[in-house]
Structures are given as structure tokens and as C-alpha cells.
Amino acid sequence: MGAFAYATIDRSTLTNFYKGTKKEDVVFAVNCGADKAVTDMAGITYLADEYHEGGIASGEGKNHRWIVPNSEVYQTERWGKGSKFTYRIPATETGKFTLVLKFSEVYFDMPN
């Protein structure tokens, strides 16, 4: 009989990851890598990918089967390989803001 080791993966942080942001609290949202805006379940509209300099837009995530609701905003990305890219977010107000970054890995070489 062979021996093996395995790790238990805690996926509890993924539960309801798409909930919690209130539409009225959002000043600006962008759907990175996308050529069109999308509106999520909370009514937040993520604008088409603008205000960037450099990087490469990818819609690779559209080729995958998503098992979570509200996945459209996670199907595209802007990435850079060996080069950086920036976003210049237009500020309509002065003050302190919280920046929320949502990431999604849409390119896979192998399972797991």
C-alpha cells in the first residue's frame, strides 16, 4: 500500500465573494480587458476597458465554463509580460478613496 499526502484547501473565502459592495459606494469601476461595459448583480456598472496605458487585453476567460453567478466581469483581463501597464482613474471628487482590486486568473496551462 502506498502512502500519500494531501492538503485540505480552505475555499470559505470564495463563498459569496461577489457580494457585499453597494452600488452607491462605487465611484468608478472598470472591466479590465473588456470592450464593453457589464453590470453585476448589485447594479454596479463596470465600464469598458479605458484609462489604461500599455498592457495586453485578453478575453481568454470567455472560453471557460464558470460555475459562479455574476462571472462576466471576471472573464477578461489586462496583463503585462515583461512590461508594466498603468491605469489613470479619472477623479471627479477630491478626498480619500478605497481602491478595490478584483483578480481572476483566466489562463491555465494545466488543472489545479
Solvent accessible surface area in square Angstrom, and as a share of the most:
residue,aa,sasa,rsa
1,M,245,1.09
2,G,68,0.65
3,A,107,0.83
4,F,174,0.72
5,A,101,0.78
6,Y,173,0.66
7,A,86,0.66
8,T,124,0.72
9,I,112,0.57
10,D,107,0.55
11,R,148,0.54
12,S,73,0.47
13,T,114,0.66
14,L,106,0.53
15,T,92,0.54
16,N,74,0.38
17,F,74,0.31
18,Y,39,0.15
19,K,113,0.48
20,G,74,0.71
21,T,57,0.33
22,K,121,0.51
23,K,120,0.51
24,E,137,0.61
25,D,98,0.51
26,V,49,0.28
27,V,87,0.50
28,F,50,0.21
29,A,14,0.11
30,V,29,0.17
31,N,3,0.02
32,C,45,0.27
33,G,12,0.11
34,A,9,0.07
35,D,127,0.66
36,K,129,0.55
37,A,48,0.38
38,V,23,0.13
39,T,85,0.50
40,D,18,0.09
41,M,116,0.52
42,A,50,0.38
43,G,22,0.21
44,I,5,0.03
45,T,62,0.36
46,Y,19,0.07
47,L,69,0.35
48,A,25,0.20
49,D,19,0.10
50,E,84,0.38
51,Y,93,0.36
52,H,67,0.30
53,E,117,0.52
54,G,42,0.40
55,G,26,0.25
56,I,91,0.46
57,A,51,0.40
58,S,24,0.15
59,G,33,0.31
60,E,55,0.25
61,G,0,0.00
62,K,121,0.51
63,N,114,0.58
64,H,61,0.27
65,R,210,0.77
66,W,76,0.27
67,I,150,0.76
68,V,51,0.29
69,P,63,0.39
70,N,24,0.12
71,S,11,0.07
72,E,96,0.43
73,V,19,0.11
74,Y,15,0.06
75,Q,33,0.15
76,T,12,0.07
77,E,35,0.16
78,R,32,0.12
79,W,94,0.33
80,G,30,0.29
81,K,165,0.70
82,G,90,0.87
83,S,72,0.46
84,K,177,0.75
85,F,66,0.27
86,T,64,0.37
87,Y,57,0.22
88,R,179,0.65
89,I,80,0.41
90,P,54,0.34
91,A,84,0.65
92,T,120,0.70
93,E,106,0.48
94,T,139,0.81
95,G,60,0.58
96,K,201,0.85
97,F,108,0.45
98,T,121,0.70
99,L,135,0.67
100,V,100,0.58
101,L,114,0.57
102,K,84,0.36
103,F,170,0.71
104,S,31,0.20
105,E,116,0.52
106,V,0,0.00
107,Y,130,0.49
108,F,113,0.47
109,D,118,0.61
110,M,141,0.63
111,P,114,0.72
112,N,199,1.02
